[in-house]
Each structure stands twice: as structure tokens, then as C-alpha cells.
Amino acid sequence: MRSPAGRRIGLRVALRLYLDEDSMDRRVFEALRRSGIDVIRSGDAGNRHLADELQLEYATQQGRAIYTANVRHFARIHRNWMAADRTHGGIILRYSQRLPVGEQIRGLTRICQSVSEQERLNFYDYIEGWLRER
């Protein structure tokens, strides 16, 4: 984002992200980083091939919301955690396996700018819903 004078303006970013193996496209990662979003990938954390529930536990321990395209597994994990009264750091799902990179960046940026630190706890939503004007 740029000011009228052309200077870069810092984004208000509350949400920190953790990209799991299903959603760690290098272009998405790099664009989010460049825009000032605190984001890490599962591979960078040494968590490649870790079970989904352990990925969520790691993200939660690190104060991050997980971004994943593994809708079915994470929907089940979310339901189980809510039933067990467990708190997670947030789950952002991507329903479409073919969602363009630019759309992913736009949706994740909107979420990161809109969801507060308190709201991220047990946050559960689809990125596609954030691509429409809210």
C-alpha cells in the first residue's frame, strides 16, 4: 500500500500465519512476507509430513492461524477440538484447489488485516468468503 506521496504505508496486521504443506506456494508466501505479514511455512519449521492435528497444535503454540486446502481433515479436527473445549490458533481453509495465487494473496491479506488477536482464537473460515467485499 502506498501513500499519496508514493511512500509505503505499513499494513495493520494482527493475524500471523502458518502455511501447511497443502498451501505453501512460494509465490503466496513471498508476497505475504513482502506486504508485512508474519508468515512461516511448515517446511521452514521442520514440520514436513507432520500429521494435520500436530500441524494445528504447532501453529497454535506459535500463536498462528493455519492456512490449508485440506478441508475435510481440518473441518473434522475443528469440530473435535470444539467438542473437547480445546482452543486453536485459527483455521483458514481454501476450498478450491485451483484458486489463483493473486486471489489467495488478496484473501489472506484481508483476513490478516481484519481478524484481531482475540478473534483469531478458534477462528474458522474459508478464504473464498473473503474475496467478496465485506
Phi and psi in radians as a Rosetta constraint file:
Dihedral C 1 N 2 CA 2 C 2 CIRCULARHARMONIC -2.195 0.35
Dihedral N 2 CA 2 C 2 N 3 CIRCULARHARMONIC 2.566 0.35
Dihedral C 2 N 3 CA 3 C 3 CIRCULARHARMONIC -1.320 0.35
Dihedral N 3 CA 3 C 3 N 4 CIRCULARHARMONIC 2.938 0.35
Dihedral C 3 N 4 CA 4 C 4 CIRCULARHARMONIC -0.989 0.35
Dihedral N 4 CA 4 C 4 N 5 CIRCULARHARMONIC -0.499 0.35
Dihedral C 4 N 5 CA 5 C 5 CIRCULARHARMONIC -1.434 0.35
Dihedral N 5 CA 5 C 5 N 6 CIRCULARHARMONIC -0.027 0.35
Dihedral C 5 N 6 CA 6 C 6 CIRCULARHARMONIC 1.598 0.35
Dihedral N 6 CA 6 C 6 N 7 CIRCULARHARMONIC 0.052 0.35
Dihedral C 6 N 7 CA 7 C 7 CIRCULARHARMONIC -1.457 0.35
Dihedral N 7 CA 7 C 7 N 8 CIRCULARHARMONIC 2.559 0.35
Dihedral C 7 N 8 CA 8 C 8 CIRCULARHARMONIC -1.209 0.35
Dihedral N 8 CA 8 C 8 N 9 CIRCULARHARMONIC 2.320 0.35
Dihedral C 8 N 9 CA 9 C 9 CIRCULARHARMONIC -1.881 0.35
Dihedral N 9 CA 9 C 9 N 10 CIRCULARHARMONIC 2.308 0.35
Dihedral C 9 N 10 CA 10 C 10 CIRCULARHARMONIC -1.173 0.35
Dihedral N 10 CA 10 C 10 N 11 CIRCULARHARMONIC 2.440 0.35
Dihedral C 10 N 11 CA 11 C 11 CIRCULARHARMONIC -1.438 0.35
Dihedral N 11 CA 11 C 11 N 12 CIRCULARHARMONIC 2.554 0.35
Dihedral C 11 N 12 CA 12 C 12 CIRCULARHARMONIC -1.418 0.35
Dihedral N 12 CA 12 C 12 N 13 CIRCULARHARMONIC 1.893 0.35
Dihedral C 12 N 13 CA 13 C 13 CIRCULARHARMONIC -2.180 0.35
Dihedral N 13 CA 13 C 13 N 14 CIRCULARHARMONIC 2.055 0.35
Dihedral C 13 N 14 CA 14 C 14 CIRCULARHARMONIC -1.768 0.35
Dihedral N 14 CA 14 C 14 N 15 CIRCULARHARMONIC -0.576 0.35
Dihedral C 14 N 15 CA 15 C 15 CIRCULARHARMONIC -1.606 0.35
Dihedral N 15 CA 15 C 15 N 16 CIRCULARHARMONIC 2.303 0.35
Dihedral C 15 N 16 CA 16 C 16 CIRCULARHARMONIC -1.785 0.35
Dihedral N 16 CA 16 C 16 N 17 CIRCULARHARMONIC 2.468 0.35
Dihedral C 16 N 17 CA 17 C 17 CIRCULARHARMONIC -1.990 0.35
Dihedral N 17 CA 17 C 17 N 18 CIRCULARHARMONIC 2.665 0.35
Dihedral C 17 N 18 CA 18 C 18 CIRCULARHARMONIC -2.291 0.35
Dihedral N 18 CA 18 C 18 N 19 CIRCULARHARMONIC 2.028 0.35
Dihedral C 18 N 19 CA 19 C 19 CIRCULARHARMONIC -1.620 0.35
Dihedral N 19 CA 19 C 19 N 20 CIRCULARHARMONIC 2.114 0.35
Dihedral C 19 N 20 CA 20 C 20 CIRCULARHARMONIC -1.426 0.35
Dihedral N 20 CA 20 C 20 N 21 CIRCULARHARMONIC 3.120 0.35
Dihedral C 20 N 21 CA 21 C 21 CIRCULARHARMONIC -1.061 0.35
Dihedral N 21 CA 21 C 21 N 22 CIRCULARHARMONIC -0.486 0.35
Dihedral C 21 N 22 CA 22 C 22 CIRCULARHARMONIC -1.339 0.35
Dihedral N 22 CA 22 C 22 N 23 CIRCULARHARMONIC -0.229 0.35
Dihedral C 22 N 23 CA 23 C 23 CIRCULARHARMONIC -2.391 0.35
Dihedral N 23 CA 23 C 23 N 24 CIRCULARHARMONIC 0.528 0.35
Dihedral C 23 N 24 CA 24 C 24 CIRCULARHARMONIC -1.867 0.35
Dihedral N 24 CA 24 C 24 N 25 CIRCULARHARMONIC 0.844 0.35
Dihedral C 24 N 25 CA 25 C 25 CIRCULARHARMONIC -1.034 0.35
Dihedral N 25 CA 25 C 25 N 26 CIRCULARHARMONIC 2.237 0.35
Dihedral C 25 N 26 CA 26 C 26 CIRCULARHARMONIC -0.982 0.35
Dihedral N 26 CA 26 C 26 N 27 CIRCULARHARMONIC -0.690 0.35
Dihedral C 26 N 27 CA 27 C 27 CIRCULARHARMONIC -1.151 0.35
Dihedral N 27 CA 27 C 27 N 28 CIRCULARHARMONIC -0.687 0.35
Dihedral C 27 N 28 CA 28 C 28 CIRCULARHARMONIC -1.137 0.35
Dihedral N 28 CA 28 C 28 N 29 CIRCULARHARMONIC -0.850 0.35
Dihedral C 28 N 29 CA 29 C 29 CIRCULARHARMONIC -0.980 0.35
Dihedral N 29 CA 29 C 29 N 30 CIRCULARHARMONIC -0.888 0.35
Dihedral C 29 N 30 CA 30 C 30 CIRCULARHARMONIC -1.146 0.35
Dihedral N 30 CA 30 C 30 N 31 CIRCULARHARMONIC -0.694 0.35
Dihedral C 30 N 31 CA 31 C 31 CIRCULARHARMONIC -1.149 0.35
Dihedral N 31 CA 31 C 31 N 32 CIRCULARHARMONIC -0.710 0.35
Dihedral C 31 N 32 CA 32 C 32 CIRCULARHARMONIC -1.121 0.35
Dihedral N 32 CA 32 C 32 N 33 CIRCULARHARMONIC -0.769 0.35
Dihedral C 32 N 33 CA 33 C 33 CIRCULARHARMONIC -1.015 0.35
Dihedral N 33 CA 33 C 33 N 34 CIRCULARHARMONIC -0.834 0.35
Dihedral C 33 N 34 CA 34 C 34 CIRCULARHARMONIC -1.047 0.35
Dihedral N 34 CA 34 C 34 N 35 CIRCULARHARMONIC -0.547 0.35
Dihedral C 34 N 35 CA 35 C 35 CIRCULARHARMONIC -1.475 0.35
Dihedral N 35 CA 35 C 35 N 36 CIRCULARHARMONIC 0.018 0.35
Dihedral C 35 N 36 CA 36 C 36 CIRCULARHARMONIC 1.682 0.35
Dihedral N 36 CA 36 C 36 N 37 CIRCULARHARMONIC 0.134 0.35
Dihedral C 36 N 37 CA 37 C 37 CIRCULARHARMONIC -1.459 0.35
Dihedral N 37 CA 37 C 37 N 38 CIRCULARHARMONIC 2.338 0.35
Dihedral C 37 N 38 CA 38 C 38 CIRCULARHARMONIC -1.394 0.35
Dihedral N 38 CA 38 C 38 N 39 CIRCULARHARMONIC 1.848 0.35
Dihedral C 38 N 39 CA 39 C 39 CIRCULARHARMONIC -2.402 0.35
Dihedral N 39 CA 39 C 39 N 40 CIRCULARHARMONIC 2.443 0.35
Dihedral C 39 N 40 CA 40 C 40 CIRCULARHARMONIC -2.306 0.35
Dihedral N 40 CA 40 C 40 N 41 CIRCULARHARMONIC 2.787 0.35
Dihedral C 40 N 41 CA 41 C 41 CIRCULARHARMONIC -1.887 0.35
Dihedral N 41 CA 41 C 41 N 42 CIRCULARHARMONIC 2.669 0.35
Dihedral C 41 N 42 CA 42 C 42 CIRCULARHARMONIC -1.008 0.35
Dihedral N 42 CA 42 C 42 N 43 CIRCULARHARMONIC -0.681 0.35
Dihedral C 42 N 43 CA 43 C 43 CIRCULARHARMONIC -1.103 0.35
Dihedral N 43 CA 43 C 43 N 44 CIRCULARHARMONIC -0.679 0.35
Dihedral C 43 N 44 CA 44 C 44 CIRCULARHARMONIC -1.146 0.35
Dihedral N 44 CA 44 C 44 N 45 CIRCULARHARMONIC -0.499 0.35
Dihedral C 44 N 45 CA 45 C 45 CIRCULARHARMONIC -1.532 0.35
Dihedral N 45 CA 45 C 45 N 46 CIRCULARHARMONIC 0.009 0.35
Dihedral C 45 N 46 CA 46 C 46 CIRCULARHARMONIC 1.345 0.35
Dihedral N 46 CA 46 C 46 N 47 CIRCULARHARMONIC 0.404 0.35
Dihedral C 46 N 47 CA 47 C 47 CIRCULARHARMONIC -1.926 0.35
Dihedral N 47 CA 47 C 47 N 48 CIRCULARHARMONIC 0.401 0.35
Dihedral C 47 N 48 CA 48 C 48 CIRCULARHARMONIC -1.046 0.35
Dihedral N 48 CA 48 C 48 N 49 CIRCULARHARMONIC 2.427 0.35
Dihedral C 48 N 49 CA 49 C 49 CIRCULARHARMONIC 1.191 0.35
Dihedral N 49 CA 49 C 49 N 50 CIRCULARHARMONIC 0.244 0.35
Dihedral C 49 N 50 CA 50 C 50 CIRCULARHARMONIC -1.310 0.35
Dihedral N 50 CA 50 C 50 N 51 CIRCULARHARMONIC 2.521 0.35
Dihedral C 50 N 51 CA 51 C 51 CIRCULARHARMONIC -1.017 0.35
Dihedral N 51 CA 51 C 51 N 52 CIRCULARHARMONIC 2.636 0.35
Dihedral C 51 N 52 CA 52 C 52 CIRCULARHARMONIC -0.983 0.35
Dihedral N 52 CA 52 C 52 N 53 CIRCULARHARMONIC -0.786 0.35
Dihedral C 52 N 53 CA 53 C 53 CIRCULARHARMONIC -1.121 0.35
Dihedral N 53 CA 53 C 53 N 54 CIRCULARHARMONIC -0.623 0.35
Dihedral C 53 N 54 CA 54 C 54 CIRCULARHARMONIC -1.218 0.35
Dihedral N 54 CA 54 C 54 N 55 CIRCULARHARMONIC -0.565 0.35
Dihedral C 54 N 55 CA 55 C 55 CIRCULARHARMONIC -1.083 0.35
Dihedral N 55 CA 55 C 55 N 56 CIRCULARHARMONIC -0.777 0.35
Dihedral C 55 N 56 CA 56 C 56 CIRCULARHARMONIC -1.152 0.35
Dihedral N 56 CA 56 C 56 N 57 CIRCULARHARMONIC -0.706 0.35
Dihedral C 56 N 57 CA 57 C 57 CIRCULARHARMONIC -1.055 0.35
Dihedral N 57 CA 57 C 57 N 58 CIRCULARHARMONIC -0.758 0.35
Dihedral C 57 N 58 CA 58 C 58 CIRCULARHARMONIC -1.102 0.35
Dihedral N 58 CA 58 C 58 N 59 CIRCULARHARMONIC -0.855 0.35
Dihedral C 58 N 59 CA 59 C 59 CIRCULARHARMONIC -1.002 0.35
Dihedral N 59 CA 59 C 59 N 60 CIRCULARHARMONIC -0.756 0.35
Dihedral C 59 N 60 CA 60 C 60 CIRCULARHARMONIC -1.098 0.35
Dihedral N 60 CA 60 C 60 N 61 CIRCULARHARMONIC -0.799 0.35
Dihedral C 60 N 61 CA 61 C 61 CIRCULARHARMONIC -1.057 0.35
Dihedral N 61 CA 61 C 61 N 62 CIRCULARHARMONIC -0.540 0.35
Dihedral C 61 N 62 CA 62 C 62 CIRCULARHARMONIC -1.546 0.35
Dihedral N 62 CA 62 C 62 N 63 CIRCULARHARMONIC 0.015 0.35
Dihedral C 62 N 63 CA 63 C 63 CIRCULARHARMONIC 1.260 0.35
Dihedral N 63 CA 63 C 63 N 64 CIRCULARHARMONIC 0.624 0.35
Dihedral C 63 N 64 CA 64 C 64 CIRCULARHARMONIC -2.181 0.35
Dihedral N 64 CA 64 C 64 N 65 CIRCULARHARMONIC 2.650 0.35
Dihedral C 64 N 65 CA 65 C 65 CIRCULARHARMONIC -1.597 0.35
Dihedral N 65 CA 65 C 65 N 66 CIRCULARHARMONIC 2.484 0.35
Dihedral C 65 N 66 CA 66 C 66 CIRCULARHARMONIC -1.627 0.35
Dihedral N 66 CA 66 C 66 N 67 CIRCULARHARMONIC 2.437 0.35
Dihedral C 66 N 67 CA 67 C 67 CIRCULARHARMONIC -1.957 0.35
Dihedral N 67 CA 67 C 67 N 68 CIRCULARHARMONIC 2.183 0.35
Dihedral C 67 N 68 CA 68 C 68 CIRCULARHARMONIC -2.593 0.35
Dihedral N 68 CA 68 C 68 N 69 CIRCULARHARMONIC 2.677 0.35
Dihedral C 68 N 69 CA 69 C 69 CIRCULARHARMONIC -1.778 0.35
Dihedral N 69 CA 69 C 69 N 70 CIRCULARHARMONIC 0.067 0.35
Dihedral C 69 N 70 CA 70 C 70 CIRCULARHARMONIC -1.539 0.35
Dihedral N 70 CA 70 C 70 N 71 CIRCULARHARMONIC 1.237 0.35
Dihedral C 70 N 71 CA 71 C 71 CIRCULARHARMONIC -1.059 0.35
Dihedral N 71 CA 71 C 71 N 72 CIRCULARHARMONIC -0.888 0.35
Dihedral C 71 N 72 CA 72 C 72 CIRCULARHARMONIC -1.055 0.35
Dihedral N 72 CA 72 C 72 N 73 CIRCULARHARMONIC -0.836 0.35
Dihedral C 72 N 73 CA 73 C 73 CIRCULARHARMONIC -1.149 0.35
Dihedral N 73 CA 73 C 73 N 74 CIRCULARHARMONIC -0.772 0.35
Dihedral C 73 N 74 CA 74 C 74 CIRCULARHARMONIC -1.306 0.35
Dihedral N 74 CA 74 C 74 N 75 CIRCULARHARMONIC -0.447 0.35
Dihedral C 74 N 75 CA 75 C 75 CIRCULARHARMONIC -1.130 0.35
Dihedral N 75 CA 75 C 75 N 76 CIRCULARHARMONIC -0.758 0.35
Dihedral C 75 N 76 CA 76 C 76 CIRCULARHARMONIC -1.135 0.35
Dihedral N 76 CA 76 C 76 N 77 CIRCULARHARMONIC -0.792 0.35
Dihedral C 76 N 77 CA 77 C 77 CIRCULARHARMONIC -1.063 0.35
Dihedral N 77 CA 77 C 77 N 78 CIRCULARHARMONIC -0.762 0.35
Dihedral C 77 N 78 CA 78 C 78 CIRCULARHARMONIC -1.039 0.35
Dihedral N 78 CA 78 C 78 N 79 CIRCULARHARMONIC -0.838 0.35
Dihedral C 78 N 79 CA 79 C 79 CIRCULARHARMONIC -1.031 0.35
Dihedral N 79 CA 79 C 79 N 80 CIRCULARHARMONIC -0.772 0.35
Dihedral C 79 N 80 CA 80 C 80 CIRCULARHARMONIC -1.110 0.35
Dihedral N 80 CA 80 C 80 N 81 CIRCULARHARMONIC -0.742 0.35
Dihedral C 80 N 81 CA 81 C 81 CIRCULARHARMONIC -1.152 0.35
Dihedral N 81 CA 81 C 81 N 82 CIRCULARHARMONIC -0.704 0.35
Dihedral C 81 N 82 CA 82 C 82 CIRCULARHARMONIC -1.148 0.35
Dihedral N 82 CA 82 C 82 N 83 CIRCULARHARMONIC -0.730 0.35
Dihedral C 82 N 83 CA 83 C 83 CIRCULARHARMONIC -1.113 0.35
Dihedral N 83 CA 83 C 83 N 84 CIRCULARHARMONIC -0.570 0.35
Dihedral C 83 N 84 CA 84 C 84 CIRCULARHARMONIC -1.566 0.35
Dihedral N 84 CA 84 C 84 N 85 CIRCULARHARMONIC 0.088 0.35
Dihedral C 84 N 85 CA 85 C 85 CIRCULARHARMONIC 1.028 0.35
Dihedral N 85 CA 85 C 85 N 86 CIRCULARHARMONIC 0.656 0.35
Dihedral C 85 N 86 CA 86 C 86 CIRCULARHARMONIC -1.691 0.35
Dihedral N 86 CA 86 C 86 N 87 CIRCULARHARMONIC 2.559 0.35
Dihedral C 86 N 87 CA 87 C 87 CIRCULARHARMONIC -1.827 0.35
Dihedral N 87 CA 87 C 87 N 88 CIRCULARHARMONIC 2.331 0.35
Dihedral C 87 N 88 CA 88 C 88 CIRCULARHARMONIC -2.070 0.35
Dihedral N 88 CA 88 C 88 N 89 CIRCULARHARMONIC 2.941 0.35
Dihedral C 88 N 89 CA 89 C 89 CIRCULARHARMONIC -1.454 0.35
Dihedral N 89 CA 89 C 89 N 90 CIRCULARHARMONIC 0.077 0.35
Dihedral C 89 N 90 CA 90 C 90 CIRCULARHARMONIC 1.984 0.35
Dihedral N 90 CA 90 C 90 N 91 CIRCULARHARMONIC 2.519 0.35
Dihedral C 90 N 91 CA 91 C 91 CIRCULARHARMONIC -2.292 0.35
Dihedral N 91 CA 91 C 91 N 92 CIRCULARHARMONIC 2.131 0.35
Dihedral C 91 N 92 CA 92 C 92 CIRCULARHARMONIC -1.956 0.35
Dihedral N 92 CA 92 C 92 N 93 CIRCULARHARMONIC 2.091 0.35
Dihedral C 92 N 93 CA 93 C 93 CIRCULARHARMONIC -1.813 0.35
Dihedral N 93 CA 93 C 93 N 94 CIRCULARHARMONIC 2.558 0.35
Dihedral C 93 N 94 CA 94 C 94 CIRCULARHARMONIC -2.037 0.35
Dihedral N 94 CA 94 C 94 N 95 CIRCULARHARMONIC 1.926 0.35
Dihedral C 94 N 95 CA 95 C 95 CIRCULARHARMONIC -1.254 0.35
Dihedral N 95 CA 95 C 95 N 96 CIRCULARHARMONIC -0.785 0.35
Dihedral C 95 N 96 CA 96 C 96 CIRCULARHARMONIC -1.438 0.35
Dihedral N 96 CA 96 C 96 N 97 CIRCULARHARMONIC 2.139 0.35
Dihedral C 96 N 97 CA 97 C 97 CIRCULARHARMONIC -1.241 0.35
Dihedral N 97 CA 97 C 97 N 98 CIRCULARHARMONIC -0.272 0.35
Dihedral C 97 N 98 CA 98 C 98 CIRCULARHARMONIC -1.957 0.35
Dihedral N 98 CA 98 C 98 N 99 CIRCULARHARMONIC 0.389 0.35
Dihedral C 98 N 99 CA 99 C 99 CIRCULARHARMONIC -1.125 0.35
Dihedral N 99 CA 99 C 99 N 100 CIRCULARHARMONIC 2.164 0.35
Dihedral C 99 N 100 CA 100 C 100 CIRCULARHARMONIC -1.006 0.35
Dihedral N 100 CA 100 C 100 N 101 CIRCULARHARMONIC 2.609 0.35
Dihedral C 100 N 101 CA 101 C 101 CIRCULARHARMONIC -0.948 0.35
Dihedral N 101 CA 101 C 101 N 102 CIRCULARHARMONIC -0.793 0.35
Dihedral C 101 N 102 CA 102 C 102 CIRCULARHARMONIC -1.048 0.35
Dihedral N 102 CA 102 C 102 N 103 CIRCULARHARMONIC -0.663 0.35
Dihedral C 102 N 103 CA 103 C 103 CIRCULARHARMONIC -1.190 0.35
Dihedral N 103 CA 103 C 103 N 104 CIRCULARHARMONIC -0.692 0.35
Dihedral C 103 N 104 CA 104 C 104 CIRCULARHARMONIC -1.075 0.35
Dihedral N 104 CA 104 C 104 N 105 CIRCULARHARMONIC -0.783 0.35
Dihedral C 104 N 105 CA 105 C 105 CIRCULARHARMONIC -1.084 0.35
Dihedral N 105 CA 105 C 105 N 106 CIRCULARHARMONIC -0.808 0.35
Dihedral C 105 N 106 CA 106 C 106 CIRCULARHARMONIC -1.076 0.35
Dihedral N 106 CA 106 C 106 N 107 CIRCULARHARMONIC -0.814 0.35
Dihedral C 106 N 107 CA 107 C 107 CIRCULARHARMONIC -1.136 0.35
Dihedral N 107 CA 107 C 107 N 108 CIRCULARHARMONIC -0.800 0.35
Dihedral C 107 N 108 CA 108 C 108 CIRCULARHARMONIC -1.140 0.35
Dihedral N 108 CA 108 C 108 N 109 CIRCULARHARMONIC -0.660 0.35
Dihedral C 108 N 109 CA 109 C 109 CIRCULARHARMONIC -1.105 0.35
Dihedral N 109 CA 109 C 109 N 110 CIRCULARHARMONIC -0.771 0.35
Dihedral C 109 N 110 CA 110 C 110 CIRCULARHARMONIC -1.043 0.35
Dihedral N 110 CA 110 C 110 N 111 CIRCULARHARMONIC -0.788 0.35
Dihedral C 110 N 111 CA 111 C 111 CIRCULARHARMONIC -1.083 0.35
Dihedral N 111 CA 111 C 111 N 112 CIRCULARHARMONIC -0.835 0.35
Dihedral C 111 N 112 CA 112 C 112 CIRCULARHARMONIC -1.092 0.35
Dihedral N 112 CA 112 C 112 N 113 CIRCULARHARMONIC -0.559 0.35
Dihedral C 112 N 113 CA 113 C 113 CIRCULARHARMONIC -1.441 0.35
Dihedral N 113 CA 113 C 113 N 114 CIRCULARHARMONIC -0.319 0.35
Dihedral C 113 N 114 CA 114 C 114 CIRCULARHARMONIC -1.835 0.35
Dihedral N 114 CA 114 C 114 N 115 CIRCULARHARMONIC -0.526 0.35
Dihedral C 114 N 115 CA 115 C 115 CIRCULARHARMONIC -1.622 0.35
Dihedral N 115 CA 115 C 115 N 116 CIRCULARHARMONIC 2.133 0.35
Dihedral C 115 N 116 CA 116 C 116 CIRCULARHARMONIC -1.354 0.35
Dihedral N 116 CA 116 C 116 N 117 CIRCULARHARMONIC 2.955 0.35
Dihedral C 116 N 117 CA 117 C 117 CIRCULARHARMONIC -1.008 0.35
Dihedral N 117 CA 117 C 117 N 118 CIRCULARHARMONIC -0.723 0.35
Dihedral C 117 N 118 CA 118 C 118 CIRCULARHARMONIC -1.228 0.35
Dihedral N 118 CA 118 C 118 N 119 CIRCULARHARMONIC -0.681 0.35
Dihedral C 118 N 119 CA 119 C 119 CIRCULARHARMONIC -1.226 0.35
Dihedral N 119 CA 119 C 119 N 120 CIRCULARHARMONIC -0.379 0.35
Dihedral C 119 N 120 CA 120 C 120 CIRCULARHARMONIC -1.207 0.35
Dihedral N 120 CA 120 C 120 N 121 CIRCULARHARMONIC -0.436 0.35
Dihedral C 120 N 121 CA 121 C 121 CIRCULARHARMONIC -1.127 0.35
Dihedral N 121 CA 121 C 121 N 122 CIRCULARHARMONIC 2.111 0.35
Dihedral C 121 N 122 CA 122 C 122 CIRCULARHARMONIC 1.131 0.35
Dihedral N 122 CA 122 C 122 N 123 CIRCULARHARMONIC 0.244 0.35
Dihedral C 122 N 123 CA 123 C 123 CIRCULARHARMONIC -1.045 0.35
Dihedral N 123 CA 123 C 123 N 124 CIRCULARHARMONIC 2.381 0.35
Dihedral C 123 N 124 CA 124 C 124 CIRCULARHARMONIC -2.594 0.35
Dihedral N 124 CA 124 C 124 N 125 CIRCULARHARMONIC 1.948 0.35
Dihedral C 124 N 125 CA 125 C 125 CIRCULARHARMONIC -2.776 0.35
Dihedral N 125 CA 125 C 125 N 126 CIRCULARHARMONIC 2.849 0.35
Dihedral C 125 N 126 CA 126 C 126 CIRCULARHARMONIC -1.683 0.35
Dihedral N 126 CA 126 C 126 N 127 CIRCULARHARMONIC 2.366 0.35
Dihedral C 126 N 127 CA 127 C 127 CIRCULARHARMONIC -1.045 0.35
Dihedral N 127 CA 127 C 127 N 128 CIRCULARHARMONIC -0.597 0.35
Dihedral C 127 N 128 CA 128 C 128 CIRCULARHARMONIC -1.017 0.35
Dihedral N 128 CA 128 C 128 N 129 CIRCULARHARMONIC -0.564 0.35
Dihedral C 128 N 129 CA 129 C 129 CIRCULARHARMONIC -1.186 0.35
Dihedral N 129 CA 129 C 129 N 130 CIRCULARHARMONIC -0.337 0.35
Dihedral C 129 N 130 CA 130 C 130 CIRCULARHARMONIC -1.618 0.35
Dihedral N 130 CA 130 C 130 N 131 CIRCULARHARMONIC 0.005 0.35
Dihedral C 130 N 131 CA 131 C 131 CIRCULARHARMONIC -1.521 0.35
Dihedral N 131 CA 131 C 131 N 132 CIRCULARHARMONIC -0.293 0.35
Dihedral C 131 N 132 CA 132 C 132 CIRCULARHARMONIC -1.538 0.35
Dihedral N 132 CA 132 C 132 N 133 CIRCULARHARMONIC 2.704 0.35
Dihedral C 132 N 133 CA 133 C 133 CIRCULARHARMONIC -1.119 0.35
Dihedral N 133 CA 133 C 133 N 134 CIRCULARHARMONIC 2.392 0.35
